[in-house]
Amino acid sequence: MELFLAILLFAFSATVTPGPNNIMIMSSGLNHGVRKSLPHFWGICLGFPVMVIVIGFGLGVVFELVPVLHTVIKVAGILYLLYLAWLIANSAPTALDGKRSKPFTFIQAALFQWVNPKAWIMATGAVSTYSSVGSDINQITLMVSLAFLIVALPCVGLWMCFGVWLKGVLKSAAHQRVFNISMALLLVISILPAIYDMLIG
């Protein structure tokens, strides 16, 4: 129980802080509202724990055998996130009516975890850190996955609802433009650690 509480605390601190998932779901809440953003929400909440399980149950071994594969995925993820940042920064203010853009589907949001550098850091970091204190890595992997599932519901939901609240605040086109550019910059900033880690690695 003490180990699980420690994992839960780690999962909460990692999930509630700004990152690509939270920035994207906040933008979705702003642009599309809660109902249309729910597939995106569930894609994050369920997609990441599944990613943890896949990594903990064997994908890590594949990366040890073929290290370049991990680098390729990381580079592709960074480029994709930069592309998303560009789309957000250049999205028209009229996108707030939800007619010019479409929210992520459940599958898109779940697959997004695999190109999200922060998700890779969180998943591999948690499994490797906490598996060292127990002999059964599969049990630790399931505990990490469950912890992230538990904390994702309130943490990701908070960011989505914050985006919905902002919709009532950002009335003018100028305010919407500032918001979009700010979100794009935050998205870029959120992946800077992954870029730095890749460059020094």
LUMMAR-662565 format. One record per residue (C-alpha): residue number from 1; y, x, z. Coordinates in Angstrom, 3 decimals, m for minus. Layout:
residues N
+-----+----------+----------+----------+
: seq :       yy :       xx :       zz :
+-----+----------+----------+----------+
: NUM :        Y :        X :        Z :
...
+-----+----------+----------+----------+
END
This chain:
residues 201
+-----+----------+----------+----------+
: seq :       yy :       xx :       zz :
+-----+----------+----------+----------+
:   1 :    0.000 :    0.000 :    0.000 :
:   2 :    2.418 :    2.846 :    0.809 :
:   3 :    1.705 :    4.413 :   m2.555 :
:   4 :    2.256 :    1.111 :   m4.359 :
:   5 :    5.573 :    0.567 :   m2.537 :
:   6 :    6.702 :    4.038 :   m3.622 :
:   7 :    5.756 :    3.251 :   m7.219 :
:   8 :    7.521 :   m0.115 :   m6.937 :
:   9 :   10.718 :    1.566 :   m5.757 :
:  10 :   10.538 :    4.062 :   m8.601 :
:  11 :    9.939 :    1.272 :  m11.111 :
:  12 :   12.892 :   m0.732 :   m9.782 :
:  13 :   15.335 :    2.168 :   m9.925 :
:  14 :   14.176 :    3.114 :  m13.420 :
:  15 :   14.238 :   m0.453 :  m14.759 :
:  16 :   17.530 :   m1.746 :  m13.349 :
:  17 :   19.618 :    1.190 :  m14.615 :
:  18 :   21.243 :    1.096 :  m18.070 :
:  19 :   18.989 :    2.035 :  m20.938 :
:  20 :   18.178 :    0.893 :  m24.487 :
:  21 :   16.145 :   m2.127 :  m23.310 :
:  22 :   18.817 :   m3.398 :  m20.928 :
:  23 :   21.672 :   m2.821 :  m23.350 :
:  24 :   19.799 :   m4.585 :  m26.160 :
:  25 :   18.827 :   m7.592 :  m23.999 :
:  26 :   22.393 :   m7.887 :  m22.696 :
:  27 :   23.690 :   m7.924 :  m26.265 :
:  28 :   21.061 :  m10.514 :  m27.142 :
:  29 :   22.100 :  m12.684 :  m24.196 :
:  30 :   25.698 :  m12.451 :  m25.354 :
:  31 :   24.975 :  m13.191 :  m29.001 :
:  32 :   22.126 :  m15.699 :  m28.735 :
:  33 :   21.964 :  m17.126 :  m25.213 :
:  34 :   19.009 :  m17.296 :  m22.829 :
:  35 :   16.671 :  m19.566 :  m24.772 :
:  36 :   16.738 :  m17.579 :  m28.017 :
:  37 :   16.562 :  m14.285 :  m26.092 :
:  38 :   13.403 :  m15.226 :  m24.166 :
:  39 :   10.978 :  m13.743 :  m26.755 :
:  40 :   12.947 :  m10.472 :  m26.506 :
:  41 :   12.849 :  m10.716 :  m22.712 :
:  42 :    9.078 :  m11.242 :  m22.565 :
:  43 :    8.512 :   m8.550 :  m25.165 :
:  44 :   10.151 :   m6.039 :  m22.824 :
:  45 :    8.560 :   m7.335 :  m19.617 :
:  46 :    5.019 :   m7.353 :  m21.031 :
:  47 :    5.308 :   m4.699 :  m23.725 :
:  48 :    6.240 :   m1.843 :  m21.422 :
:  49 :    3.413 :   m2.367 :  m18.876 :
:  50 :    0.967 :   m2.442 :  m21.808 :
:  51 :    2.474 :    0.828 :  m23.027 :
:  52 :    1.898 :    2.354 :  m19.570 :
:  53 :   m1.753 :    1.302 :  m19.657 :
:  54 :   m2.331 :    2.712 :  m23.148 :
:  55 :   m0.704 :    6.031 :  m22.196 :
:  56 :   m2.516 :    6.269 :  m18.859 :
:  57 :   m5.894 :    5.377 :  m20.357 :
:  58 :   m5.961 :    8.030 :  m23.018 :
:  59 :   m2.987 :    8.359 :  m25.333 :
:  60 :   m1.761 :   11.237 :  m23.200 :
:  61 :   m4.928 :   13.130 :  m24.130 :
:  62 :   m4.148 :   12.621 :  m27.817 :
:  63 :   m0.685 :   14.098 :  m27.328 :
:  64 :   m2.193 :   17.106 :  m25.575 :
:  65 :   m4.467 :   17.672 :  m28.552 :
:  66 :   m1.735 :   17.006 :  m31.154 :
:  67 :    1.616 :   17.815 :  m29.463 :
:  68 :    3.572 :   17.458 :  m32.703 :
:  69 :    2.695 :   13.742 :  m32.784 :
:  70 :    4.708 :   13.139 :  m29.635 :
:  71 :    7.667 :   15.011 :  m31.121 :
:  72 :    7.492 :   12.984 :  m34.316 :
:  73 :    7.503 :    9.708 :  m32.371 :
:  74 :   10.403 :   10.906 :  m30.211 :
:  75 :   12.516 :   11.934 :  m33.219 :
:  76 :   11.764 :    8.641 :  m34.990 :
:  77 :   12.720 :    6.728 :  m31.856 :
:  78 :   16.011 :    8.569 :  m31.454 :
:  79 :   16.932 :    8.011 :  m35.105 :
:  80 :   16.055 :    4.322 :  m34.816 :
:  81 :   18.183 :    3.893 :  m31.702 :
:  82 :   21.119 :    5.630 :  m33.386 :
:  83 :   20.701 :    3.214 :  m36.281 :
:  84 :   20.715 :    0.267 :  m33.861 :
:  85 :   23.871 :    1.647 :  m32.226 :
:  86 :   25.536 :    1.788 :  m35.628 :
:  87 :   24.532 :   m1.829 :  m36.336 :
:  88 :   25.901 :   m2.987 :  m32.982 :
:  89 :   29.195 :   m1.123 :  m33.423 :
:  90 :   29.691 :   m2.610 :  m36.881 :
:  91 :   28.533 :   m6.151 :  m36.160 :
:  92 :   31.143 :   m8.787 :  m36.913 :
:  93 :   32.686 :  m10.688 :  m33.987 :
:  94 :   31.476 :  m13.918 :  m35.568 :
:  95 :   27.944 :  m12.814 :  m34.675 :
:  96 :   28.579 :  m14.423 :  m31.272 :
:  97 :   27.798 :  m17.794 :  m32.778 :
:  98 :   24.235 :  m16.589 :  m33.336 :
:  99 :   24.236 :  m17.532 :  m37.030 :
: 100 :   24.698 :  m14.136 :  m38.640 :
: 101 :   22.113 :  m12.206 :  m36.694 :
: 102 :   18.667 :  m12.863 :  m35.317 :
: 103 :   17.334 :  m11.983 :  m31.861 :
: 104 :   14.290 :   m9.760 :  m31.450 :
: 105 :   10.953 :  m11.528 :  m31.613 :
: 106 :    8.334 :  m10.924 :  m28.924 :
: 107 :    6.422 :   m8.518 :  m31.182 :
: 108 :    9.570 :   m6.617 :  m32.183 :
: 109 :   10.620 :   m6.174 :  m28.550 :
: 110 :    7.106 :   m5.090 :  m27.508 :
: 111 :    6.877 :   m2.575 :  m30.362 :
: 112 :   10.398 :   m1.361 :  m29.576 :
: 113 :    8.996 :    0.235 :  m26.412 :
: 114 :    7.154 :    2.776 :  m28.547 :
: 115 :   10.381 :    4.094 :  m30.105 :
: 116 :   12.395 :    3.930 :  m26.889 :
: 117 :   12.824 :    7.457 :  m25.436 :
: 118 :   13.593 :    6.121 :  m21.954 :
: 119 :   10.371 :    4.089 :  m22.014 :
: 120 :    8.365 :    7.216 :  m22.874 :
: 121 :   10.008 :    9.168 :  m20.056 :
: 122 :    9.408 :    6.359 :  m17.559 :
: 123 :    5.786 :    5.744 :  m18.574 :
: 124 :    4.605 :    9.337 :  m18.806 :
: 125 :    6.653 :   10.386 :  m15.781 :
: 126 :    5.310 :    7.653 :  m13.525 :
: 127 :    1.663 :    8.104 :  m14.502 :
: 128 :    1.747 :   11.899 :  m14.236 :
: 129 :    3.690 :   11.905 :  m10.952 :
: 130 :    1.642 :    9.381 :   m9.016 :
: 131 :   m1.758 :   10.270 :  m10.437 :
: 132 :   m1.489 :   13.618 :   m8.670 :
: 133 :   m1.801 :   11.919 :   m5.283 :
: 134 :   m4.956 :   10.007 :   m6.146 :
: 135 :   m8.259 :   10.873 :   m7.734 :
: 136 :   m8.569 :    7.699 :   m9.829 :
: 137 :   m6.007 :    7.933 :  m12.632 :
: 138 :   m7.058 :    4.555 :  m14.046 :
: 139 :   m6.271 :    2.851 :  m10.736 :
: 140 :   m2.901 :    4.614 :  m10.557 :
: 141 :   m2.159 :    3.575 :  m14.130 :
: 142 :   m2.846 :   m0.079 :  m13.317 :
: 143 :   m0.664 :    0.144 :  m10.204 :
: 144 :    2.212 :    1.648 :  m12.212 :
: 145 :    1.823 :   m1.018 :  m14.890 :
: 146 :    1.795 :   m3.825 :  m12.300 :
: 147 :    4.856 :   m2.386 :  m10.539 :
: 148 :    6.848 :   m2.307 :  m13.756 :
: 149 :    5.765 :   m5.851 :  m14.597 :
: 150 :    6.951 :   m7.099 :  m11.194 :
: 151 :   10.365 :   m5.431 :  m11.333 :
: 152 :   10.989 :   m6.132 :  m15.030 :
: 153 :   11.275 :   m9.890 :  m14.531 :
: 154 :   14.348 :   m9.819 :  m12.235 :
: 155 :   15.900 :   m6.585 :  m13.576 :
: 156 :   15.734 :   m7.368 :  m17.289 :
: 157 :   16.594 :  m10.997 :  m16.572 :
: 158 :   19.721 :   m9.867 :  m14.731 :
: 159 :   20.945 :   m7.929 :  m17.761 :
: 160 :   20.212 :  m10.868 :  m20.087 :
: 161 :   22.137 :  m13.279 :  m17.853 :
: 162 :   25.006 :  m10.803 :  m17.600 :
: 163 :   25.254 :  m10.909 :  m21.384 :
: 164 :   25.350 :  m14.725 :  m21.302 :
: 165 :   28.136 :  m14.595 :  m18.696 :
: 166 :   30.116 :  m12.196 :  m20.878 :
: 167 :   30.008 :  m14.705 :  m23.722 :
: 168 :   32.336 :  m16.942 :  m21.721 :
: 169 :   34.696 :  m14.026 :  m21.117 :
: 170 :   34.897 :  m12.482 :  m24.578 :
: 171 :   36.855 :  m15.170 :  m26.381 :
: 172 :   38.905 :  m13.173 :  m28.887 :
: 173 :   37.617 :  m11.228 :  m31.862 :
: 174 :   39.323 :   m8.098 :  m30.517 :
: 175 :   37.466 :   m8.363 :  m27.192 :
: 176 :   34.182 :   m8.883 :  m28.994 :
: 177 :   34.828 :   m5.810 :  m31.148 :
: 178 :   35.546 :   m3.694 :  m28.063 :
: 179 :   32.356 :   m4.972 :  m26.439 :
: 180 :   30.223 :   m4.175 :  m29.488 :
: 181 :   31.610 :   m0.649 :  m29.761 :
: 182 :   31.197 :   m0.112 :  m26.016 :
: 183 :   27.554 :   m1.239 :  m26.167 :
: 184 :   26.922 :    1.050 :  m29.122 :
: 185 :   28.384 :    4.001 :  m27.195 :
: 186 :   26.315 :    3.149 :  m24.110 :
: 187 :   23.196 :    3.011 :  m26.260 :
: 188 :   23.948 :    6.472 :  m27.641 :
: 189 :   24.692 :    7.819 :  m24.148 :
: 190 :   21.419 :    6.383 :  m22.848 :
: 191 :   19.410 :    8.492 :  m25.306 :
: 192 :   21.374 :   11.742 :  m24.803 :
: 193 :   18.921 :   12.958 :  m22.096 :
: 194 :   16.031 :   12.488 :  m24.535 :
: 195 :   17.930 :   14.388 :  m27.226 :
: 196 :   18.753 :   17.201 :  m24.794 :
: 197 :   15.150 :   17.359 :  m23.573 :
: 198 :   13.900 :   17.599 :  m27.139 :
: 199 :   16.383 :   20.340 :  m28.071 :
: 200 :   15.592 :   22.564 :  m25.088 :
: 201 :   11.885 :   21.851 :  m25.357 :
+-----+----------+----------+----------+
END
